[in-house]
Amino acid sequence: MKLADFDYELPPERIAQSPAEPRDASRLFVLRRGAAAGGKGAADAQGGGRDVPFEHAFFRDIGSFLSPGDLLVLNDTRVLPARLRGAKGSGGRIEILLVEPEADGDGTGDVWLCIAGFSRPPRAGASLDFGDGLDVRYLGPGPQGMHRVALRAPEGTPLREALASIGEMPLPPYIHRNGDPAAALADAERYQTVYAAREGAIAAPTAGLHYTKQLLADLRGKGIGIAKVTLHVGPATFLPVRTEDVQDHPMGAERYEIPRAPAQAVAAARCRGGRVVAVGTTVVRALESASDGRGGILPAAGRTDLYVFPGYRFRVVDALVTNFHLPRSTLLVLVAAFAGRERVLAAYGEAVAAGYRFYSYGDAMLIL
């Protein structure tokens, strides 16, 4: 499978720069995998003339496409204000994106792995200036092209509090703020799901951004179950594919955890004949990584480097809520594996023509 097979044209104005308000006012493209589905038909945007069974809706109406007994599985990771901008001791500008704490710190403060942007790495032990409230020292290169830094907050100040005071939300590079402080302040709340609880992600699980607390309550009232797992979104989710053959891409590992309660919830959904609906590609990877091989999942914790591409046999997930993803990305490849490459690309073509908004702050797709 060539990477070029997962490409599509997107006008720049279709890239959402701000989210819908309220959250569930975003549009919802409902795509059915079965050829005999009862939705409206659309000509194949790739020119093949195939029918794509779909419907247009709004996210607030997602409950009308779900049934009592279905189970929504959410990713409750919380995004860190992980982007730090400052200067090296020499005065050169530097930007780092904190990824995760290193398990074996060296006793000089919390040691973190980070992605760093600089023309020339500082010397080991050099101080980095990110403003008052946090002492940062460069320790040297780390694994997988990352770097190691030691962070120390002032006496009596928790590190997370210090990060919140000087760090920025790590918005994707295609969202432009141009130094607007009001927009940055709004992002601090809006680039989190309403159920975010476990801090550790460097990007939001964006399929969950469309839910409001009221919508979740309404879905529960309809008899739709809700379970939560955790996958801390890291570089593996968004790093570009650089291999010509999609299957040759080395998928990095990300931390995840599935407690006993969601494993039991999946088993209960299976018993009552309900569907397991993954909210986001990160949930797909977490659930499929913990598959018991019989449609259920096992409690699990650790790292997953599961890479889902066409030909993968899904063992747990029956339906998927997701956003519209970048061309040539592992996320689009996963969605194509779930619904079929030609069908997904045709749906994307229809969404572009219908004025849908794309990427992290854009509209949503429900694949049934």
C-alpha positions in Angstrom: 0.0 0.0 0.0 1.5 3.3 -1.2 1.4 6.4 1.0 0.1 8.3 -2.1 -3.1 6.1 -1.9 -4.1 7.9 1.3 -3.9 11.4 -0.1 -6.7 13.9 -0.9 -7.1 17.6 -1.7 -8.2 20.0 1.0 -8.7 23.7 0.4 -6.9 25.7 3.2 -10.2 27.4 4.2 -11.6 24.0 5.3 -9.1 23.7 8.1 -10.9 24.7 11.3 -9.2 27.5 13.3 -11.7 27.5 16.1 -14.2 25.0 17.5 -17.9 25.0 17.1 -19.9 26.6 19.9 -21.5 24.9 21.7 -19.4 21.8 21.4 -22.2 19.6 20.0 -23.1 22.2 17.3 -20.4 20.7 15.1 -21.6 18.8 12.0 -21.7 15.0 11.9 -21.0 13.0 8.7 -22.6 9.6 9.2 -21.0 6.9 7.1 -22.2 3.3 6.9 -19.8 0.6 6.0 -22.4 -1.8 4.6 -23.1 -1.4 0.9 -26.9 -1.9 1.6 -27.1 0.8 4.2 -30.2 3.0 4.0 -28.5 6.4 3.8 -28.4 8.8 0.9 -26.0 8.0 -1.9 -23.1 10.1 -3.2 -21.0 9.6 -6.3 -17.4 8.4 -5.5 -15.3 11.6 -5.2 -12.4 9.6 -6.7 -14.3 9.1 -9.9 -15.2 5.5 -9.5 -18.9 6.1 -9.5 -19.5 4.0 -6.4 -22.3 4.8 -4.0 -21.3 6.0 -0.5 -24.1 5.5 2.0 -24.1 8.6 4.2 -26.2 11.1 6.0 -25.5 14.7 7.2 -26.5 15.6 10.7 -25.3 17.6 13.7 -23.3 16.1 16.6 -26.1 16.8 19.1 -28.2 14.3 17.2 -25.7 11.4 17.5 -28.0 9.6 19.9 -30.5 9.0 17.0 -27.8 6.8 15.3 -27.1 4.8 18.5 -29.3 2.2 20.3 -30.0 1.3 23.9 -27.4 -1.2 24.9 -24.6 0.4 22.8 -21.4 1.3 24.7 -19.5 4.6 24.1 -15.8 4.3 25.1 -14.1 7.6 25.8 -10.4 8.5 26.3 -10.1 10.5 29.5 -6.6 11.7 29.0 -6.0 15.4 29.8 -3.7 17.6 27.7 -0.7 19.1 29.5 0.3 22.8 28.8 3.4 21.2 27.5 4.8 23.8 25.0 7.5 26.0 26.5 9.1 28.9 24.6 12.2 30.6 25.9 15.9 31.1 25.3 19.2 29.3 25.7 21.9 30.8 27.9 23.5 32.1 24.6 20.4 34.0 23.9 19.2 31.9 21.0 15.5 31.1 20.9 14.3 27.7 21.9 11.0 25.8 22.0 10.4 22.5 23.6 7.3 20.2 23.8 7.3 18.1 26.9 6.3 14.5 26.1 6.4 12.5 29.3 8.4 12.1 32.6 11.2 9.7 32.5 10.9 6.8 34.9 14.5 6.9 36.1 15.1 10.5 37.1 18.7 11.5 38.0 17.9 13.2 41.3 18.1 16.8 40.0 14.4 17.3 39.6 11.7 15.8 37.4 13.4 14.5 34.2 11.3 14.7 31.1 11.6 13.6 27.5 10.8 16.3 25.1 10.8 17.3 21.5 13.0 20.3 21.1 13.4 22.9 18.3 16.8 24.6 18.1 19.4 25.2 15.5 22.1 23.7 17.7 21.6 21.7 20.9 22.8 23.3 24.1 25.7 21.7 26.0 24.7 19.1 28.6 23.9 20.8 31.9 23.1 24.2 30.3 20.2 26.2 31.8 17.2 27.1 29.6 15.3 30.3 30.3 11.5 29.9 30.1 10.7 32.7 32.5 10.2 32.9 36.2 8.7 30.0 38.0 10.5 27.1 36.5 14.1 26.0 36.4 15.0 24.0 33.3 18.3 22.3 32.6 19.2 20.5 29.4 20.6 17.0 30.0 21.3 15.7 26.5 19.7 13.6 23.8 17.1 11.0 24.6 15.6 8.0 22.8 13.8 8.1 19.4 15.1 11.6 18.5 13.9 13.2 21.7 15.8 15.2 24.3 16.1 15.0 28.1 15.5 18.0 30.4 15.3 18.4 34.2 12.5 20.5 35.5 12.4 22.0 39.0 9.7 24.2 40.4 10.2 26.8 43.2 10.1 25.4 46.7 6.6 24.6 47.7 5.2 24.9 44.2 3.9 21.7 42.5 5.5 21.1 39.1 2.1 20.9 37.4 1.2 24.3 38.8 4.4 25.8 37.5 3.8 24.4 34.1 0.3 25.8 34.0 1.7 29.2 34.7 4.2 29.3 31.8 3.3 26.5 29.5 1.0 26.7 26.4 -1.5 24.3 25.1 0.2 22.3 22.3 -2.1 23.2 19.5 -1.4 21.6 16.1 0.7 23.8 13.8 -2.2 24.3 11.4 -4.1 26.2 14.0 -2.9 29.8 14.0 -3.2 32.1 17.0 -0.8 34.9 16.1 -0.2 35.9 19.7 -3.9 36.4 20.4 -4.1 36.1 24.3 -7.9 35.7 24.3 -7.8 32.8 21.9 -4.9 31.2 23.8 -6.9 31.5 27.1 -10.0 29.9 25.4 -7.9 27.1 24.1 -6.8 26.2 27.6 -10.4 25.0 28.2 -11.6 24.2 24.8 -8.7 22.0 23.8 -9.8 19.5 26.5 -12.7 17.1 26.5 -15.3 17.8 29.2 -14.4 14.5 30.8 -10.6 14.9 30.7 -9.2 13.6 34.0 -5.8 12.0 33.7 -3.1 14.4 32.7 -0.4 13.2 30.3 -1.3 14.0 26.7 0.4 16.3 24.3 -2.6 16.5 22.0 -6.3 16.2 22.6 -8.3 13.1 21.7 -10.2 15.3 19.3 -13.2 13.1 18.6 -14.2 13.7 22.2 -14.2 17.5 21.9 -17.8 17.4 20.5 -19.4 16.0 23.6 -21.0 18.2 26.3 -21.9 17.0 29.8 -25.6 17.4 28.9 -25.2 15.3 25.7 -23.5 12.5 27.7 -26.3 12.6 30.3 -28.9 12.4 27.5 -27.1 9.4 26.0 -27.0 7.7 29.4 -30.7 8.4 29.7 -31.4 6.7 26.4 -29.7 3.5 27.8 -26.4 4.0 26.1 -23.5 2.9 28.3 -20.3 5.0 28.8 -16.9 3.7 29.7 -13.5 5.4 30.0 -10.0 4.2 29.1 -6.8 6.2 29.0 -4.3 6.6 26.1 -1.9 9.5 26.6 -1.6 11.0 23.1 2.1 11.2 22.3 4.3 11.8 19.2 3.3 8.4 17.7 -0.2 9.6 17.0 0.8 12.6 14.9 4.3 12.0 13.5 4.1 11.9 9.7 4.5 8.8 7.7 7.9 9.0 5.8 8.0 5.6 4.2 6.7 5.0 0.6 4.9 1.9 1.7 2.5 2.5 4.5 3.1 -0.8 6.1 6.8 0.1 6.7 6.1 3.0 9.0 7.5 2.4 12.5 4.7 3.2 14.9 5.9 4.6 18.2 4.6 3.4 21.6 2.2 5.4 23.8 1.1 4.9 27.4 -2.4 3.5 28.0 -4.4 1.9 30.7 -7.7 0.0 30.8 -9.0 -0.6 34.3 -11.3 -3.5 35.2 -14.5 -1.4 34.9 -14.4 -0.7 31.2 -13.4 -4.3 30.5 -16.5 -5.4 32.4 -18.6 -2.8 30.5 -17.5 -4.2 27.1 -18.4 -7.7 28.3 -21.8 -6.5 29.4 -22.4 -4.7 26.1 -21.6 -7.9 24.2 -24.0 -9.9 26.4 -26.9 -7.5 25.7 -26.1 -7.3 21.9 -24.9 -3.8 22.0 -22.2 -2.2 19.8 -18.8 -1.0 21.1 -18.4 2.5 19.8 -14.9 3.9 20.0 -14.7 7.7 20.4 -11.5 8.4 18.6 -8.6 6.5 17.0 -6.8 6.5 20.3 -9.6 4.5 21.9 -9.5 2.1 18.9 -5.8 1.4 19.5 -6.3 1.0 23.3 -9.2 -1.4 22.9 -7.7 -3.5 20.2 -4.4 -3.7 22.1 -6.3 -5.2 25.1 -8.4 -7.6 23.0 -9.0 -11.0 24.5 -9.6 -12.5 21.1 -13.3 -13.1 21.7 -14.8 -9.6 21.3 -14.0 -8.5 24.8 -11.0 -6.8 26.4 -8.8 -7.5 29.4 -7.6 -5.0 32.0 -4.2 -3.7 30.8 -1.6 -1.0 31.4 1.6 -0.3 29.7 2.5 0.9 26.2 1.0 0.1 22.9 2.6 0.5 19.5 -0.3 -1.1 17.6 -0.4 0.2 14.1 -3.7 -0.3 12.3 -3.7 -0.3 8.5 -5.9 -1.9 5.8 -6.0 -5.6 6.3 -6.2 -5.4 10.1 -8.9 -7.6 11.6 -10.9 -5.6 14.2 -11.6 -7.7 17.3 -13.4 -5.2 19.6 -14.6 -2.1 17.9 -18.0 -2.1 16.1 -18.4 1.6 15.3 -16.2 4.7 15.4 -16.6 8.4 16.1 -13.7 10.4 14.7 -12.7 13.7 13.2 -11.5 14.3 9.6 -7.8 13.6 9.5 -4.8 14.9 7.7 -3.9 13.2 4.4 -1.1 10.6 4.5 -1.4 10.2 8.2 -1.6 7.1 10.4 -5.0 8.3 11.6 -6.5 8.4 8.1 -4.9 5.0 7.5 -6.6 3.6 10.6 -10.0 5.0 9.5 -9.5 3.5 6.0 -8.7 0.1 7.6 -12.0 0.4 9.5 -14.3 1.5 6.7 -12.4 0.8 3.4 -10.0 3.2 1.7 -12.1 4.0 -1.3 -15.2 4.5 0.7 -13.4 6.8 3.2 -11.8 8.9 0.5 -15.1 9.3 -1.3 -16.7 10.4 2.0 -13.9 12.9 2.5 -14.5 14.3 -1.0 -18.2 14.6 -0.2 -17.4 16.3 3.1 -15.1 18.8 1.3 -17.8 19.6 -1.2 -20.4 20.0 1.5 -18.3 22.5 3.5 -17.3 20.4 6.5 -14.6 21.7 8.7 -11.5 19.5 9.0 -8.9 18.5 11.6 -8.7 19.0 15.4 -11.3 21.8 15.8 -13.4 20.6 12.9 -16.5 18.5 12.4 -17.0 14.8 13.2 -17.7 11.5 11.4 -19.6 8.6 12.8 -18.8 5.3 11.0 -21.4 2.5 11.6 
